[in-house]
């Protein structure tokens, strides 16, 4: 994904969850089922993007958002970073964060 595409996606009014990962990372693979389930159940509210931190084009974003551990999940809307989660996160925790954020944004 190009930086401009990333910036256009996170600039929308929709929630965008960005997963910074590496393919060899065990914890990154462990959260994949939760992210896939979230994509199915919350697609009407949230866009999910996966960014492989090995890719050279993503280094700018890694520095910009201070990604020091993987997996790192960042939640955005209107280009604003709302939440950061690091490590293995359950589907229930992801769902709760999305719902809580949606409630706050609607208020």
WOKAVEN-V706583 format. One record per residue. N is the residue number from 1. RES is the residue in one small letter. OMEGA is omega as a letter, one per 40 degrees, with the letter a starting at -180 (* if undefined). Layout:
# WOKAVEN-V706583
N|RES|OMEGA / N|RES|OMEGA
This chain:
# WOKAVEN-V706583
1|x|i / 2|x|a / 3|x|a / 4|x|i / 5|x|i / 6|x|a / 7|x|i / 8|x|a / 9|x|a / 10|x|a / 11|x|a / 12|x|i / 13|x|i / 14|x|i / 15|x|i / 16|x|i / 17|x|a / 18|x|i / 19|x|i / 20|x|a / 21|x|i / 22|x|a / 23|x|a / 24|x|a / 25|x|i / 26|x|i / 27|x|i / 28|x|i / 29|x|a / 30|x|a / 31|x|i / 32|x|i / 33|x|i / 34|x|i / 35|x|i / 36|x|i / 37|x|i / 38|x|i / 39|x|i / 40|x|a / 41|x|a / 42|x|a / 43|x|i / 44|x|a / 45|x|a / 46|x|i / 47|x|i / 48|x|i / 49|x|i / 50|x|i / 51|x|i / 52|x|a / 53|x|i / 54|x|a / 55|x|a / 56|x|a / 57|x|a / 58|x|a / 59|x|i / 60|x|a / 61|x|i / 62|x|i / 63|x|a / 64|x|a / 65|x|i / 66|x|i / 67|x|a / 68|x|i / 69|x|i / 70|x|e / 71|x|i / 72|x|a / 73|x|a / 74|x|a / 75|x|a / 76|x|i / 77|x|a / 78|x|i / 79|x|i / 80|x|i / 81|x|a / 82|x|a / 83|x|i / 84|x|i / 85|x|a / 86|x|i / 87|x|a / 88|x|a / 89|x|a / 90|x|i / 91|x|a / 92|x|i / 93|x|i / 94|x|i / 95|x|i / 96|x|i / 97|x|i / 98|x|a / 99|x|i / 100|x|i / 101|x|i / 102|x|i / 103|x|a / 104|x|a / 105|x|i / 106|x|a / 107|x|*
